[in-house]
């Protein structure tokens, strides 16, 4: 089958962003894509695209999708008539993806959320497009103070952007976002489009879905390495690299399922073996990165070892006691026992860095040094708390990819279900984030080892 769509939206009575649109046309020319325009109302319900409010350029050059439009059996465009002012365009719509298929709809914001619909199947998405028109909101003195407030918020949140959908067949598709700066320049997979001009772009950072050594899905792992080879990131960001099942406080509660079946039967009870696996994987990442920097983010699974040592559980754990005595001494000195333990398994290349919990790593204004599990005042992290805490960030932990304005959460590199999620509907996704040299981010999803029609 093989069909590529570029899906964006346009406000009624709004001026087209011609440089961005020229870039979309250039992209379409190079990639054989069809551009779809989703219409929206303007600054008020009176500025209705139904009544001829959409710029004639869109009808002349592109397909304007005014009704529901199916891209394949699992993804479709739906006209929800979401107000451009709506701060979170997903409000009230989650149940529609849950009952049906992935839904794309018009909004001048880019929002993405994975929605569970099965105990094991790939979740559906709710996804909004961004716009190809300049902002058109009520901000003048001729409207009420409340409308000015909403108008000014919407103007700040306005995104020049689109979604790329690559349809492989009747069932499978690949979805990712493109986001432009104010000039209308955007990047897709290393190619920068500035109107009709194109040039190569550099990948500042590749943030992988949570790794969990020992539990990493084989096809996702292979795809991760292919991405590194293809896009040559300056930095590689790793979340939950160490799984920590051998020292997990959770397994102590479950003798049969976690200590015997998942532990003894599968060989996941040895701390030393886990540390060896992490050491081996880091060396492989280092070789793939060819000198590029690798950052291991301090994460909750890494801290399983801190808790295990701090509670003195190794005293009654004969299998792990010897190495734990050494690591406990290092923890008492304030050192990271996972880092110490991994280095005990063999020297690591110099381009590998373990971040501390209270250490920032900011690239192009994005916080990359937080795992995302910890929220303010001792609470748990959520996408909104991450936005409030960091402004711009790319984090992990949730295993379910999300986008909210300039807050991005990657997925996982594990299977979409694990032994401890059995019976729970899954919203987990195999999703990585690309931070490009113009400061824009793409969320890329891996489906059964592939992330686009033709992996390069």
Secondary structure by P-SEA (a helix, b strand, c coil): cbbbbbbbccccccccaaaaaaaaaaaaaacbbbbbbbbbbcccccccccccccccccccccccccccccccccbbbbcccccccccccccccaaaaaaccbbbbbccbbbbbbbbcccccbbbbbbbbbbcccccccccccccaaaaaaaaaaaaaccccbbbbbbccccccccbbbbbccccccccccccccccbbbbbbbcbbbbcccccccccaaaaaaaaaaaaaccccbbbbccccccccccccccccccccccccccccccccaaaaaaaaaaaaaaaaaaacccbbbbccccccaaaaaaaaacccccccccaaaaaaaaaaaaacccaaaaaaaaaccccccbbbbcccbbbbccccccccccccccccbbbcaaaaaaaccccccccccbbbbcccbbbbbbcccccccccccccccccbbbbbbccccbbbbbbbcccccccccc
